[in-house]
Amino acid sequence: MADISAKDVKALRDATGAGMMDAKKALVAADGDMEAAKQALREKGLAKADSRGDRENMEGAVAVVGDASRAAMVHVKCETDFSAKSEGFVAFVNKLAAAVLADGPEAAQSALGSELEDLKLLLKENIEVGLAEVVEAGDGNLLDTYVHMQEGRGKNAVVVEGSGIDADTLHQVALHVAFAKPQFLSREQVSPDEVEAERANLLEITKAEGKPEQAWEKIVDGRLSGWFGERVLLDQGLHGDKVSVGDTIGSGEIVRFVQAFTGA
């Protein structure tokens, strides 16, 4: 039987998150083979990890890497901000972003799949990849990226693609998206059924307020514009100002935006 030292047990615990007795038993069973002990603990722990799959995981971290022509964004979800801020979790998220940029979104489930499983076992939480996406600018277009950092981790990430827009203006749009969190780029992307339902709702509200019938249509149109402004990027005032994003970019075009954020 191999001589199992306290140092070996500690090293296995640090690598797997296993308890002291479980780590020692695994090393004894593996006759001191550290890698075999790790694998045994992984196999034992994965069943427990699977049982956590229905637990809410609203925390996590985001990352963006790339340049003005190609960028990758990832969002990895977990249960607590304590885990999301941990060095190992943040390192994994950043490593995943680099892998997705190099090899595409499939890297999230292939090359780094085993590392994700190890992270689940170490932190004992429901951890999953919420987003792994590559954005490539069209010919002549530019990308701008922004990541809002908090306590060492990315909390809110944005990639915006623009055409015919200078870099400074495009960056201002990216900053706006980060904090306004629009759901849609333009009104055309909003479901017509959703728009009509909201129009009908606003009409009933206007009637109930006792407004004169001849003013109903104008009042509803104004309120519907406000409703669009809460959801549609081009309708929103840039940084809350009166001038909309659409007017700010003039003859330019926001081709698309991608956003991922975590927590509240």
HUGI-V297461 format. One record per pair of residues at least 12 apart in sequence whose ideal C-beta (glycine too) atoms are under 10 Angstrom apart, sorted by the first residue. I is the first residue (numbers start at 1). J is the second residue. D is the distance in whole Angstrom. If there is no record, write none. Layout:
i=I j=J d=D
i=I j=J d=D
//
This chain:
i=1 j=28 d=7
i=1 j=31 d=7
i=1 j=32 d=8
i=2 j=27 d=8
i=2 j=28 d=8
i=2 j=30 d=8
i=2 j=31 d=5
i=2 j=32 d=3
i=2 j=33 d=8
i=3 j=32 d=7
i=4 j=23 d=9
i=4 j=24 d=6
i=4 j=25 d=10
i=4 j=26 d=10
i=4 j=27 d=5
i=4 j=28 d=6
i=4 j=30 d=10
i=4 j=31 d=9
i=4 j=32 d=6
i=4 j=37 d=10
i=5 j=27 d=9
i=5 j=32 d=9
i=6 j=20 d=9
i=6 j=24 d=9
i=8 j=23 d=9
i=8 j=24 d=9
i=8 j=27 d=6
i=8 j=32 d=7
i=8 j=34 d=7
i=8 j=37 d=9
i=9 j=21 d=9
i=9 j=22 d=10
i=9 j=23 d=5
i=9 j=24 d=5
i=9 j=25 d=10
i=9 j=26 d=9
i=9 j=27 d=7
i=9 j=28 d=10
i=9 j=37 d=10
i=10 j=23 d=8
i=11 j=23 d=9
i=11 j=27 d=10
i=11 j=34 d=7
i=11 j=37 d=10
i=11 j=38 d=10
i=12 j=24 d=8
i=12 j=26 d=7
i=12 j=27 d=6
i=12 j=30 d=10
i=12 j=34 d=7
i=12 j=37 d=6
i=12 j=38 d=7
i=12 j=41 d=7
i=13 j=41 d=10
i=13 j=122 d=10
i=14 j=122 d=9
i=15 j=34 d=8
i=15 j=35 d=10
i=15 j=37 d=9
i=15 j=38 d=6
i=15 j=41 d=9
i=15 j=42 d=10
i=15 j=118 d=8
i=15 j=121 d=10
i=15 j=122 d=8
i=16 j=37 d=8
i=16 j=38 d=6
i=16 j=39 d=10
i=16 j=40 d=10
i=16 j=41 d=5
i=16 j=42 d=7
i=16 j=44 d=10
i=16 j=45 d=7
i=16 j=118 d=7
i=16 j=121 d=6
i=16 j=122 d=6
i=17 j=41 d=9
i=17 j=45 d=8
i=17 j=88 d=10
i=17 j=118 d=9
i=17 j=119 d=9
i=17 j=120 d=9
i=17 j=121 d=6
i=17 j=122 d=4
i=17 j=123 d=7
i=17 j=124 d=6
i=18 j=37 d=9
i=18 j=38 d=9
i=18 j=40 d=10
i=18 j=41 d=5
i=18 j=42 d=10
i=18 j=44 d=8
i=18 j=45 d=7
i=18 j=121 d=8
i=18 j=122 d=9
i=19 j=41 d=10
i=22 j=37 d=10
i=22 j=40 d=10
i=22 j=41 d=7
i=22 j=44 d=8
i=22 j=45 d=9
i=23 j=37 d=7
i=23 j=38 d=10
i=23 j=41 d=7
i=24 j=37 d=9
i=25 j=37 d=9
i=25 j=40 d=9
i=25 j=41 d=9
i=26 j=38 d=8
i=26 j=39 d=9
i=26 j=40 d=5
i=26 j=41 d=5
i=26 j=42 d=10
i=26 j=44 d=8
i=27 j=40 d=9
i=27 j=41 d=10
i=38 j=118 d=9
i=38 j=121 d=10
i=41 j=118 d=10
i=41 j=121 d=7
i=42 j=114 d=8
i=42 j=117 d=7
i=42 j=118 d=7
i=42 j=120 d=10
i=42 j=121 d=6
i=44 j=121 d=9
i=45 j=117 d=9
i=45 j=118 d=9
i=45 j=120 d=8
i=45 j=121 d=4
i=45 j=122 d=9
i=45 j=124 d=8
i=46 j=117 d=6
i=46 j=120 d=8
i=46 j=121 d=7
i=48 j=120 d=9
i=48 j=121 d=8
i=48 j=124 d=8
i=49 j=117 d=7
i=49 j=119 d=10
i=49 j=120 d=4
i=49 j=121 d=6
i=49 j=123 d=10
i=49 j=124 d=8
i=49 j=125 d=9
i=49 j=126 d=8
i=49 j=127 d=8
i=50 j=120 d=9
i=50 j=126 d=10
i=51 j=126 d=9
i=52 j=79 d=8
i=52 j=120 d=8
i=52 j=124 d=8
i=52 j=125 d=7
i=52 j=126 d=4
i=52 j=127 d=9
i=53 j=120 d=10
i=53 j=126 d=6
i=53 j=128 d=8
i=54 j=126 d=8
i=55 j=78 d=10
i=55 j=79 d=6
i=55 j=125 d=8
i=55 j=126 d=4
i=56 j=77 d=10
i=56 j=79 d=7
i=56 j=126 d=8
i=57 j=76 d=9
i=57 j=77 d=4
i=57 j=78 d=5
i=57 j=79 d=5
i=57 j=80 d=9
i=57 j=83 d=10
i=57 j=84 d=10
i=57 j=125 d=7
i=57 j=126 d=5
i=57 j=127 d=7
i=57 j=128 d=7
i=57 j=130 d=8
i=57 j=262 d=9
i=58 j=77 d=7
i=58 j=78 d=9
i=58 j=79 d=8
i=58 j=80 d=10
i=58 j=81 d=10
i=58 j=262 d=7
i=58 j=263 d=6
i=58 j=264 d=8
i=59 j=76 d=10
i=59 j=77 d=7
i=59 j=78 d=5
i=59 j=79 d=6
i=59 j=80 d=6
i=59 j=81 d=5
i=59 j=82 d=9
i=59 j=83 d=7
i=59 j=84 d=5
i=59 j=85 d=9
i=59 j=89 d=10
i=59 j=125 d=9
i=59 j=127 d=10
i=59 j=153 d=10
i=59 j=155 d=10
i=59 j=262 d=6
i=59 j=263 d=6
i=59 j=264 d=10
i=60 j=74 d=10
i=60 j=75 d=6
i=60 j=76 d=5
i=60 j=77 d=4
i=60 j=78 d=5
i=60 j=79 d=9
i=60 j=80 d=10
i=60 j=81 d=9
i=60 j=83 d=9
i=60 j=84 d=5
i=60 j=89 d=8
i=60 j=93 d=8
i=60 j=125 d=10
i=60 j=127 d=8
i=60 j=128 d=9
i=60 j=129 d=10
i=60 j=130 d=7
i=60 j=131 d=10
i=60 j=153 d=8
i=60 j=154 d=9
i=60 j=155 d=9
i=60 j=260 d=9
i=60 j=261 d=9
i=60 j=262 d=4
i=60 j=263 d=8
i=61 j=74 d=9
i=61 j=75 d=8
i=61 j=76 d=6
i=61 j=77 d=9
i=61 j=78 d=8
i=61 j=81 d=10
i=61 j=83 d=9
i=61 j=84 d=5
i=61 j=85 d=8
i=61 j=86 d=10
i=61 j=89 d=6
i=61 j=90 d=6
i=61 j=92 d=9
i=61 j=93 d=5
i=61 j=94 d=9
i=61 j=96 d=10
i=61 j=147 d=10
i=61 j=149 d=10
i=61 j=150 d=9
i=61 j=152 d=9
i=61 j=153 d=4
i=61 j=154 d=5
i=61 j=155 d=7
i=61 j=157 d=9
i=61 j=260 d=10
i=61 j=262 d=6
i=61 j=263 d=10
i=62 j=74 d=7
i=62 j=75 d=5
i=62 j=76 d=8
i=62 j=77 d=10
i=62 j=84 d=10
i=62 j=93 d=7
i=62 j=97 d=9
i=62 j=130 d=9
i=62 j=131 d=8
i=62 j=147 d=7
i=62 j=148 d=9
i=62 j=149 d=10
i=62 j=153 d=8
i=62 j=154 d=4
i=62 j=155 d=7
i=62 j=156 d=7
i=62 j=157 d=4
i=62 j=158 d=9
i=62 j=259 d=9
i=62 j=260 d=5
i=62 j=261 d=7
i=62 j=262 d=6
i=63 j=75 d=8
i=63 j=76 d=8
i=63 j=90 d=8
i=63 j=92 d=10
i=63 j=93 d=5
i=63 j=94 d=5
i=63 j=95 d=9
i=63 j=96 d=7
i=63 j=97 d=4
i=63 j=98 d=9
i=63 j=100 d=9
i=63 j=147 d=7
i=63 j=153 d=9
i=63 j=154 d=5
i=63 j=157 d=7
i=63 j=260 d=9
i=64 j=97 d=7
i=64 j=101 d=9
i=64 j=133 d=10
i=64 j=135 d=9
i=64 j=143 d=10
i=64 j=145 d=5
i=64 j=146 d=8
i=64 j=147 d=5
i=64 j=154 d=7
i=64 j=157 d=5
i=64 j=158 d=8
i=64 j=159 d=6
i=64 j=258 d=9
i=64 j=260 d=9
i=65 j=94 d=8
i=65 j=96 d=10
i=65 j=97 d=5
i=65 j=98 d=6
i=65 j=99 d=10
i=65 j=100 d=8
i=65 j=101 d=5
i=65 j=102 d=9
i=65 j=145 d=8
i=65 j=147 d=10
i=66 j=97 d=9
i=66 j=98 d=10
i=66 j=100 d=10
i=66 j=101 d=6
i=66 j=134 d=8
i=66 j=135 d=8
i=66 j=136 d=9
i=66 j=137 d=10
i=66 j=143 d=7
i=66 j=145 d=7
i=66 j=159 d=8
i=67 j=101 d=10
i=67 j=137 d=9
i=67 j=142 d=10
i=67 j=143 d=7
i=67 j=145 d=9
i=68 j=137 d=7
i=68 j=141 d=9
i=68 j=142 d=5
i=68 j=143 d=5
i=68 j=144 d=7
i=68 j=145 d=9
i=68 j=161 d=10
i=68 j=167 d=8
i=68 j=170 d=9
i=69 j=135 d=10
i=69 j=136 d=7
i=69 j=137 d=5
i=69 j=138 d=10
i=69 j=139 d=10
i=69 j=141 d=8
i=69 j=142 d=8
i=69 j=143 d=6
i=69 j=161 d=10
i=70 j=101 d=7
i=70 j=134 d=7
i=70 j=135 d=7
i=70 j=136 d=5
i=70 j=137 d=7
i=70 j=143 d=7
i=71 j=97 d=9
i=71 j=100 d=10
i=71 j=101 d=7
i=71 j=133 d=9
i=71 j=134 d=7
i=71 j=135 d=5
i=71 j=136 d=8
i=71 j=137 d=9
i=71 j=143 d=5
i=71 j=144 d=9
i=71 j=145 d=5
i=71 j=157 d=10
i=71 j=159 d=5
i=71 j=160 d=10
i=71 j=161 d=9
i=71 j=258 d=9
i=72 j=96 d=9
i=72 j=97 d=5
i=72 j=98 d=8
i=72 j=99 d=8
i=72 j=100 d=4
i=72 j=101 d=4
i=72 j=102 d=8
i=72 j=103 d=10
i=72 j=104 d=9
i=72 j=105 d=8
i=72 j=107 d=9
i=72 j=132 d=8
i=72 j=133 d=7
i=72 j=134 d=5
i=72 j=135 d=8
i=72 j=136 d=10
i=72 j=145 d=10
i=72 j=159 d=9
i=73 j=97 d=7
i=73 j=100 d=8
i=73 j=101 d=9
i=73 j=105 d=10
i=73 j=131 d=6
i=73 j=132 d=8
i=73 j=133 d=5
i=73 j=134 d=8
i=73 j=135 d=7
i=73 j=145 d=8
i=73 j=147 d=9
i=73 j=154 d=10
i=73 j=157 d=6
i=73 j=158 d=8
i=73 j=159 d=6
i=73 j=258 d=6
i=73 j=259 d=8
i=73 j=260 d=6
i=74 j=92 d=10
i=74 j=93 d=6
i=74 j=94 d=9
i=74 j=95 d=10
i=74 j=96 d=5
i=74 j=97 d=5
i=74 j=98 d=9
i=74 j=99 d=9
i=74 j=100 d=6
i=74 j=101 d=9
i=74 j=105 d=9
i=74 j=107 d=9
i=74 j=108 d=7
i=74 j=129 d=7
i=74 j=130 d=8
i=74 j=131 d=6
i=74 j=132 d=5
i=74 j=133 d=8
i=74 j=134 d=10
i=74 j=154 d=9
i=74 j=157 d=8
i=74 j=260 d=8
i=75 j=93 d=8
i=75 j=96 d=10
i=75 j=97 d=10
i=75 j=128 d=10
i=75 j=129 d=7
i=75 j=130 d=4
i=75 j=131 d=4
i=75 j=132 d=8
i=75 j=133 d=9
i=75 j=154 d=9
i=75 j=157 d=7
i=75 j=259 d=10
i=75 j=260 d=4
i=75 j=261 d=8
i=75 j=262 d=7
i=76 j=89 d=7
i=76 j=90 d=9
i=76 j=92 d=7
i=76 j=93 d=5
i=76 j=96 d=7
i=76 j=97 d=9
i=76 j=108 d=9
i=76 j=116 d=8
i=76 j=119 d=9
i=76 j=127 d=7
i=76 j=128 d=7
i=76 j=129 d=6
i=76 j=130 d=7
i=76 j=131 d=9
i=76 j=132 d=9
i=76 j=153 d=10
i=76 j=154 d=10
i=76 j=260 d=10
i=76 j=262 d=9
i=77 j=125 d=9
i=77 j=126 d=8
i=77 j=127 d=7
i=77 j=128 d=5
i=77 j=129 d=8
i=77 j=130 d=5
i=77 j=131 d=9
i=77 j=260 d=10
i=77 j=262 d=7
i=78 j=93 d=10
i=78 j=119 d=9
i=78 j=120 d=9
i=78 j=123 d=7
i=78 j=125 d=5
i=78 j=126 d=7
i=78 j=127 d=5
i=78 j=128 d=8
i=78 j=130 d=10
i=78 j=262 d=9
i=79 j=123 d=8
i=79 j=124 d=9
i=79 j=125 d=4
i=79 j=126 d=6
i=79 j=127 d=8
i=80 j=123 d=9
i=80 j=125 d=7
i=81 j=150 d=9
i=81 j=151 d=8
i=81 j=153 d=9
i=81 j=155 d=10
i=81 j=262 d=9
i=81 j=263 d=7
i=81 j=264 d=10
i=82 j=123 d=9
i=82 j=125 d=9
i=83 j=119 d=9
i=83 j=122 d=9
i=83 j=123 d=5
i=83 j=124 d=9
i=83 j=125 d=5
i=83 j=127 d=8
i=84 j=123 d=9
i=84 j=125 d=9
i=84 j=127 d=10
i=84 j=150 d=10
i=84 j=151 d=9
i=84 j=152 d=10
i=84 j=153 d=6
i=84 j=154 d=10
i=84 j=155 d=9
i=84 j=262 d=7
i=84 j=263 d=8
i=85 j=150 d=9
i=85 j=151 d=5
i=85 j=152 d=6
i=85 j=153 d=5
i=86 j=119 d=9
i=86 j=122 d=9
i=86 j=123 d=7
i=86 j=152 d=9
i=86 j=153 d=9
i=87 j=152 d=8
i=87 j=153 d=10
i=88 j=115 d=10
i=88 j=118 d=9
i=88 j=119 d=7
i=88 j=122 d=7
i=88 j=123 d=8
i=89 j=119 d=7
i=89 j=122 d=9
i=89 j=123 d=7
i=89 j=125 d=9
i=89 j=127 d=8
i=89 j=153 d=8
i=90 j=151 d=10
i=90 j=152 d=6
i=90 j=153 d=5
i=90 j=154 d=8
i=91 j=115 d=10
i=91 j=119 d=10
i=92 j=112 d=8
i=92 j=115 d=6
i=92 j=116 d=7
i=92 j=118 d=9
i=92 j=119 d=6
i=92 j=127 d=9
i=93 j=119 d=10
i=93 j=129 d=9
i=93 j=153 d=7
i=93 j=154 d=7
i=94 j=153 d=9
i=94 j=154 d=9
i=95 j=107 d=10
i=95 j=111 d=10
i=95 j=112 d=7
i=95 j=115 d=8
i=96 j=108 d=6
i=96 j=111 d=9
i=96 j=112 d=6
i=96 j=115 d=8
i=96 j=116 d=8
i=96 j=129 d=7
i=96 j=132 d=7
i=97 j=132 d=8
i=97 j=147 d=10
i=97 j=154 d=9
i=97 j=157 d=9
i=99 j=111 d=6
i=99 j=112 d=6
i=99 j=115 d=10
i=99 j=132 d=9
i=100 j=112 d=9
i=100 j=129 d=9
i=100 j=131 d=10
i=100 j=132 d=5
i=100 j=133 d=8
i=100 j=134 d=6
i=101 j=134 d=7
i=102 j=134 d=10
i=103 j=134 d=9
i=104 j=132 d=9
i=104 j=133 d=10
i=104 j=134 d=6
i=105 j=129 d=9
i=105 j=131 d=9
i=105 j=132 d=4
i=105 j=133 d=6
i=105 j=134 d=6
i=106 j=132 d=8
i=107 j=129 d=10
i=107 j=132 d=7
i=107 j=134 d=10
i=108 j=128 d=10
i=108 j=129 d=5
i=108 j=130 d=10
i=108 j=131 d=9
i=108 j=132 d=4
i=108 j=133 d=10
i=109 j=129 d=7
i=109 j=132 d=8
i=112 j=129 d=9
i=112 j=132 d=10
i=113 j=129 d=10
i=116 j=128 d=8
i=116 j=129 d=7
i=130 j=260 d=7
i=130 j=262 d=8
i=131 j=157 d=9
i=131 j=258 d=8
i=131 j=259 d=9
i=131 j=260 d=5
i=132 j=260 d=10
i=133 j=159 d=8
i=133 j=258 d=6
i=133 j=260 d=8
i=134 j=159 d=10
i=134 j=258 d=10
i=135 j=159 d=5
i=135 j=160 d=9
i=135 j=161 d=6
i=135 j=255 d=10
i=135 j=256 d=8
i=135 j=257 d=9
i=135 j=258 d=6
i=136 j=161 d=9
i=137 j=159 d=10
i=137 j=161 d=6
i=137 j=162 d=9
i=137 j=163 d=9
i=137 j=255 d=8
i=138 j=161 d=7
i=138 j=163 d=7
i=138 j=255 d=7
i=138 j=256 d=10
i=139 j=163 d=9
i=140 j=163 d=7
i=140 j=164 d=8
i=141 j=161 d=6
i=141 j=162 d=6
i=141 j=163 d=5
i=141 j=164 d=9
i=141 j=165 d=9
i=141 j=170 d=10
i=141 j=253 d=9
i=141 j=255 d=6
i=141 j=256 d=10
i=142 j=160 d=9
i=142 j=161 d=7
i=142 j=162 d=5
i=142 j=163 d=8
i=142 j=164 d=9
i=142 j=165 d=7
i=142 j=166 d=9
i=142 j=167 d=6
i=142 j=170 d=6
i=142 j=171 d=10
i=142 j=255 d=10
i=143 j=159 d=6
i=143 j=160 d=7
i=143 j=161 d=5
i=143 j=162 d=8
i=143 j=167 d=10
i=143 j=170 d=8
i=143 j=174 d=9
i=143 j=255 d=10
i=143 j=256 d=10
i=143 j=258 d=10
i=144 j=158 d=8
i=144 j=159 d=8
i=144 j=160 d=5
i=144 j=161 d=8
i=144 j=162 d=7
i=144 j=165 d=9
i=144 j=167 d=7
i=144 j=168 d=9
i=144 j=169 d=9
i=144 j=170 d=4
i=144 j=171 d=5
i=144 j=172 d=9
i=144 j=173 d=7
i=144 j=174 d=5
i=144 j=175 d=9
i=144 j=177 d=10
i=144 j=257 d=10
i=145 j=157 d=7
i=145 j=158 d=7
i=145 j=159 d=5
i=145 j=160 d=8
i=145 j=171 d=9
i=145 j=174 d=7
i=145 j=258 d=10
i=146 j=158 d=5
i=146 j=159 d=8
i=146 j=160 d=8
i=146 j=171 d=7
i=146 j=172 d=10
i=146 j=173 d=10
i=146 j=174 d=4
i=146 j=175 d=6
i=146 j=176 d=10
i=146 j=177 d=8
i=146 j=178 d=5
i=146 j=179 d=10
i=146 j=259 d=10
i=147 j=159 d=10
i=147 j=174 d=10
i=147 j=178 d=8
i=147 j=260 d=10
i=148 j=175 d=9
i=148 j=178 d=6
i=148 j=179 d=8
i=148 j=261 d=8
i=150 j=262 d=10
i=150 j=263 d=9
i=153 j=262 d=8
i=153 j=263 d=10
i=154 j=260 d=9
i=154 j=261 d=9
i=154 j=262 d=8
i=155 j=178 d=10
i=155 j=260 d=10
i=155 j=261 d=6
i=155 j=262 d=6
i=155 j=263 d=6
i=155 j=264 d=10
i=156 j=177 d=9
i=156 j=178 d=5
i=156 j=179 d=8
i=156 j=181 d=8
i=156 j=259 d=8
i=156 j=260 d=8
i=156 j=261 d=4
i=156 j=262 d=8
i=156 j=263 d=9
i=157 j=174 d=10
i=157 j=178 d=8
i=157 j=258 d=8
i=157 j=259 d=7
i=157 j=260 d=5
i=157 j=261 d=7
i=157 j=262 d=9
i=158 j=173 d=9
i=158 j=174 d=5
i=158 j=175 d=8
i=158 j=176 d=9
i=158 j=177 d=5
i=158 j=178 d=5
i=158 j=179 d=9
i=158 j=181 d=10
i=158 j=257 d=6
i=158 j=258 d=7
i=158 j=259 d=5
i=158 j=260 d=8
i=158 j=261 d=9
i=159 j=174 d=8
i=159 j=177 d=9
i=159 j=256 d=9
i=159 j=257 d=7
i=159 j=258 d=5
i=159 j=259 d=8
i=159 j=260 d=9
i=160 j=172 d=10
i=160 j=173 d=5
i=160 j=174 d=5
i=160 j=175 d=10
i=160 j=176 d=9
i=160 j=177 d=6
i=160 j=178 d=10
i=160 j=185 d=10
i=160 j=233 d=9
i=160 j=254 d=6
i=160 j=255 d=8
i=160 j=256 d=8
i=160 j=257 d=5
i=160 j=258 d=8
i=160 j=259 d=9
i=161 j=253 d=9
i=161 j=254 d=7
i=161 j=255 d=4
i=161 j=256 d=5
i=161 j=257 d=7
i=161 j=258 d=9
i=162 j=174 d=9
i=162 j=249 d=7
i=162 j=252 d=6
i=162 j=253 d=7
i=162 j=254 d=6
i=162 j=255 d=7
i=162 j=256 d=9
i=162 j=257 d=9
i=163 j=249 d=9
i=163 j=251 d=10
i=163 j=252 d=6
i=163 j=253 d=4
i=163 j=254 d=8
i=163 j=255 d=6
i=164 j=249 d=8
i=164 j=250 d=8
i=164 j=251 d=6
i=164 j=252 d=4
i=164 j=253 d=6
i=165 j=248 d=9
i=165 j=249 d=5
i=165 j=250 d=8
i=165 j=251 d=9
i=165 j=252 d=4
i=165 j=253 d=7
i=165 j=254 d=7
i=165 j=255 d=10
i=166 j=249 d=10
i=166 j=252 d=8
i=169 j=238 d=9
i=169 j=245 d=10
i=169 j=248 d=7
i=169 j=249 d=6
i=169 j=250 d=9
i=169 j=252 d=8
i=170 j=249 d=8
i=170 j=252 d=8
i=170 j=254 d=8
i=172 j=238 d=6
i=172 j=239 d=7
i=172 j=245 d=9
i=172 j=248 d=8
i=172 j=249 d=10
i=173 j=233 d=8
i=173 j=234 d=10
i=173 j=236 d=10
i=173 j=238 d=7
i=173 j=239 d=10
i=173 j=245 d=6
i=173 j=248 d=8
i=173 j=249 d=7
i=173 j=252 d=10
i=173 j=254 d=6
i=173 j=257 d=8
i=174 j=254 d=10
i=174 j=257 d=8
i=174 j=259 d=9
i=175 j=238 d=9
i=175 j=239 d=7
i=176 j=233 d=8
i=176 j=236 d=7
i=176 j=237 d=9
i=176 j=238 d=5
i=176 j=239 d=6
i=176 j=240 d=9
i=176 j=241 d=10
i=176 j=245 d=6
i=176 j=248 d=9
i=176 j=257 d=10
i=177 j=233 d=7
i=177 j=236 d=9
i=177 j=245 d=9
i=177 j=254 d=9
i=177 j=257 d=5
i=177 j=258 d=9
i=177 j=259 d=6
i=178 j=257 d=10
i=178 j=259 d=7
i=178 j=261 d=8
i=179 j=239 d=8
i=179 j=240 d=9
i=179 j=261 d=10
i=180 j=229 d=10
i=180 j=230 d=9
i=180 j=231 d=10
i=180 j=233 d=8
i=180 j=236 d=6
i=180 j=237 d=9
i=180 j=238 d=9
i=180 j=239 d=8
i=180 j=240 d=8
i=180 j=245 d=9
i=180 j=259 d=10
i=181 j=230 d=10
i=181 j=231 d=10
i=181 j=233 d=10
i=181 j=259 d=7
i=181 j=261 d=7
i=182 j=229 d=9
i=182 j=230 d=8
i=182 j=231 d=6
i=182 j=232 d=6
i=182 j=233 d=4
i=182 j=234 d=9
i=182 j=235 d=9
i=182 j=236 d=6
i=182 j=245 d=9
i=182 j=257 d=8
i=182 j=259 d=8
i=183 j=230 d=9
i=183 j=231 d=5
i=183 j=232 d=8
i=183 j=233 d=9
i=183 j=259 d=10
i=184 j=228 d=9
i=184 j=231 d=6
i=184 j=232 d=5
i=184 j=233 d=7
i=184 j=234 d=9
i=184 j=235 d=9
i=184 j=257 d=10
i=185 j=232 d=7
i=185 j=233 d=5
i=185 j=234 d=7
i=185 j=245 d=10
i=185 j=253 d=10
i=185 j=254 d=6
i=185 j=255 d=8
i=185 j=256 d=6
i=185 j=257 d=6
i=186 j=228 d=9
i=186 j=232 d=6
i=186 j=233 d=7
i=186 j=234 d=5
i=186 j=235 d=8
i=186 j=246 d=8
i=186 j=254 d=8
i=187 j=224 d=10
i=187 j=225 d=10
i=187 j=228 d=6
i=187 j=231 d=9
i=187 j=232 d=6
i=187 j=234 d=8
i=187 j=235 d=7
i=187 j=246 d=10
i=188 j=232 d=9
i=188 j=234 d=10
i=189 j=231 d=9
i=189 j=232 d=8
i=189 j=233 d=10
i=189 j=234 d=10
i=190 j=227 d=9
i=190 j=228 d=7
i=190 j=231 d=7
i=190 j=232 d=7
i=194 j=227 d=10
i=194 j=231 d=9
i=195 j=224 d=8
i=195 j=227 d=9
i=195 j=228 d=8
i=198 j=220 d=10
i=198 j=223 d=9
i=198 j=224 d=7
i=198 j=227 d=6
i=198 j=228 d=9
i=198 j=231 d=10
i=199 j=217 d=10
i=199 j=220 d=6
i=199 j=221 d=9
i=199 j=223 d=9
i=199 j=224 d=6
i=199 j=227 d=9
i=200 j=220 d=9
i=201 j=220 d=10
i=201 j=223 d=10
i=201 j=224 d=10
i=201 j=227 d=9
i=202 j=216 d=9
i=202 j=219 d=8
i=202 j=220 d=5
i=202 j=221 d=9
i=202 j=222 d=9
i=202 j=223 d=5
i=202 j=224 d=6
i=202 j=226 d=9
i=202 j=227 d=7
i=203 j=216 d=6
i=203 j=217 d=9
i=203 j=219 d=9
i=203 j=220 d=5
i=203 j=223 d=9
i=203 j=224 d=10
i=204 j=220 d=10
i=205 j=219 d=9
i=205 j=220 d=9
i=205 j=223 d=8
i=206 j=218 d=10
i=206 j=219 d=5
i=206 j=220 d=6
i=206 j=222 d=10
i=206 j=223 d=7
i=207 j=219 d=10
i=207 j=220 d=10
i=229 j=244 d=8
i=232 j=244 d=10
i=232 j=245 d=9
i=232 j=246 d=9
i=233 j=245 d=6
i=233 j=246 d=8
i=233 j=254 d=7
i=233 j=257 d=7
i=234 j=246 d=4
i=234 j=247 d=9
i=234 j=248 d=9
i=234 j=249 d=8
i=234 j=253 d=10
i=234 j=254 d=7
//
